[in-house]
Amino acid sequence: MEMTINNAEKYMGQFCSLLAAYTRKTAKLRDKADMLARQLHDFACTEDPELSICLKNLSEDLAMVQDYRQAEVERLDTRVVTPLKAYGDIVKTKRADLKKFSADRSRELKELHRLEKIRLNNPADRQSIAEVNVQKASSNANRSTRQMEDTIIDFQKQKLEDVKVSNFIMVEMLFHSKALEVYTHTFNNMETMDIHKDLEVNTNIVAQDILMMAPPTSTLRLSQYPSPPATIPRMNFEQPKQVNSEEMRFNRIHSVFGIYSLTSYSPRYILYFHQRDHLFIVYSPDLCKNGLTFS
């Protein structure tokens, strides 16, 4: 019996310490998850509508799970850790009962030895007194034995119930069943998120930003060469054109640059022509370098 009490004191104390640490870790996990839920909510406020809705739902569901975890912490403390803490006092009480039982048993044995000695000496009065004392000691020992048996049986029964940690398992089952229900709902919500909507919104935003950052569509590039005199004669398109060296040079430029239309032409000094969306003004005699370019 004494070994049973000693083992219970040793291992129940260890179980109590470990489960108390488990409860504290669970409480810390709850605090970290609450912080994560707040960060998710703050991040959701900065995102596009589709992702924002899903993240807000996730943060709310995660906060709900932490409410269940808080209930788990409270149940672990009241239903699991507190009963194990009581084993310190229970073991002290049982050890005191065992000590009392041992004392009663020792007293009974002493009275029996004394009675044997008196019988050997054979005084009648003393023998009768010793027999009465032996009867009292025996009754006390028997009563202590019955009480000790009941105490040990009750102690063993309670220990077996607590060692099964059925309350611990029940608390964990309750939490995980609720958490599974919430996380299933959360997973289904996340699966319904349409990422293409947010991609479309992002594409439009990026396109607008690019348009705002783009340079103007027309720029003026000044030639590094000086402008020609203002008295340069202009070509009169009503006069018949004569094929000369300047016009032949223009034809060569036409074939090189792919000129689409001729706006104005002077055989000697200036040439206007269009190439795609650009207007080129080239001055003679170096038709390929001099001039103003408007694009």
JOBELVEN-V485331 format. One line per field, one symbol per residue. ss: DSSP state (H for helix, E for strand, - for the rest). burial: + if it has 16 or more other C-alpha atoms within 10 Angstrom, else -. A space follows every 10 residues. Layout:
ss=???
burial=???
This chain:
ss=-HHHHHHHHH HHHHHHHHHH HHHHHHHHHH HHHHHHHHHH HHHH----HH HHHHHHHHHH HHHHHHHHHH HHHHHHHHHH HHHHH-HHHH HHHHHHHHHH HHHHHHHHHH HHHHHHHHHH H--HHHHHHH HHHHHHHHHH HHHHHHHHHH HHHHHHHHHH HHH--HHHHH HHHHHHHHHH HHHHHHHHHH H---HHHHHH HHHHHHHHHH HHH------E E--------- ---------- ----HHHHHH HHHHHHH--- EEEEE----E EEEEE--EEE EEE------- EEEE-
burial=----+--++- -++-++--++ --+--++--+ --++--++-+ +--+-----+ ++++++++++ ++++++++++ -++-+++-++ +--++-+--+ +--++-++-+ ++-++-+++- ++-++--+-- ------+--+ +-++--++-+ ++-++--+-- ++--+---+- -+----++-- ++--+---+- -++--+---+ -------+-- ---------- ---------- ---------- ----+----- -----++--+ ---+----+- ----++++++ ++++----++ ++++--+--+ ++---
